[in-house]
Amino acid sequence: MHVFIDESGSFTGYHGQSLSVVGALAIPDGKLEFINRKYAKIRPRLPQEKAEVKGRLLTEPQVNEVVTLLARNDALFEITAIDLGFHAESDVAAYKQKHAEGMLARGSVSRARPHAS
C-alpha cells in the first residue's frame, strides 16, 4: 500500500473562513504503476501552478476524470477539514490536552524523556 498525504491551509487563525484540509490517498501496491501511467496522460490537461496540479482550479469534469481513475483502481481517499473560524482557541487547546491525556492513559504514546549522555 502506498499512502500520499497533502495539506492545504494555514491551520492557524481563529477567524472566519480559516479553512484547513488534510487529505490521504492510499493506492494498492499492484495498482500504483498503472495509475501513474494513466495519470501521466491526464496531468498535462489539468491546471497547474509552479508545476503542481491545484485541486481548487479543477473543473467538475476534471475532478470526475481523476476520481474515476482512482475509484476504478481500488484507491481510497480520506479528507479531514476544519474551519477554525467556528472554534475558540481555548476550546481547541482543551480538546488537544484531553486527547493527549487519553493517548498517554492508553499507552498509545510514551512521554518524551531527556536523552542521557
ABEGO torsion letter per residue (X at the ends): XBBBBBBBEAGBEBBBGBBBBBBBBBBBAAAAAAAAAAAAAAAAABBBBGGBBBAAABBAAAAAAAAAAAAAAGBBBBBBBBBAAABBAAAAAAAAAAAAAAAAAAGABBBBBBBBX
